[in-house]
Amino acid sequence: MEIRHFSDIDVVGKGLSIAIGKFDGVHPGHKKIIEEVVRKAKEKRLIPSVFTFKHFPVEFYITLWEERILFFENLGIEICIWCDYEEISFWQPFEFIEYLKCINVQSIIVGENFQFGCHRKGKIEDLKKEFEVFVVKPVTIDGEEINSTKIREYLKNGDIERVNKLLGRDFSFKGKVITGNSKGRTLGFPTANLSLLGNIKIKEGVYGCWVKYKDNFYKSGLSIGSCPTFNNQEQKIEVHIIGFDEVIYGEILEVFPVVRIRDQKKFENIERLKEAIREDIEKISEMLIYPF
């Protein structure tokens, strides 16, 4: 797949079938749009493509840019045209339309609520005056319309099971293992402290999760919070990989939260904390049967 900045692409002779959007999370609604792009491209002998934003104003991204790119490629996109939101946020709708015409866009596929241009003044009807436009209806699950804003809210509320259901896949995030204060090891439960590769926000608490390391999956406990028993103020993200005791500083782990076990809690003493951790690990070991 070609990845091109919007300022570095010439007219495409064969013509483009293109999807336009942020596509953060690449949830089933996004997939439906992209699948339609690929279908129209085959039908009309065009090149399946997307126009998307690498950076855009949002509290946090559900997926890393590299992950979005991989999703596009796996779904059959051949050209990804990208820009940062700030680069074109001042464009009037007619300017964006002229740009699309200049690179030889032939068909456009968008979601039902698509708007574009400065202050979102451009509407789907404006596109239809110049292009063949196909509008894809929202995808719903259990009567709830899927969108990235809702998925972010579920993440912030710690409802991982709902997040995975709306995404249509298992949500994950990545982090680099860094040195910590080794309190987990002194308690008998060594943890890998993570520096996140993205700015993901998940509700504090203890979660059962799978950790992917070097293509292997391990049952793990995930702790997000400040460890109130030790009166810490700094929020940390750490995983205890069950039955694993290798030194992996500097390595990248991918964490797949499955279920939220409990809130962070301040225990009356260290022994009660250790007992709670043992209970958490037993529960996680029983609950996690297959990694996908």
Protein Blocks (a to p, Z undefined) as FASTA:
>chain_A
ZZddfklcccdfkopaddddjkpoiaaklmmmmmmmmmmmmmnopacdddddfbdcdfbd
fbdfklmmmmmmmnopabdcdddfklmmmpcfklmmmmmmmnopabdcddfklcedehhl
acfklmmmmmccdddddddeehiacdfklmmmmmmnopaklmmmmnopacddddddddde
hlmmmnopacdddddfbfcdcdeddddddddeehiacdddddedjhlmnopabdcddddd
ehiacdfehiacddddfbdfbdcdddfbfklmmmmmmmmmmmmmmmmmbgZZ
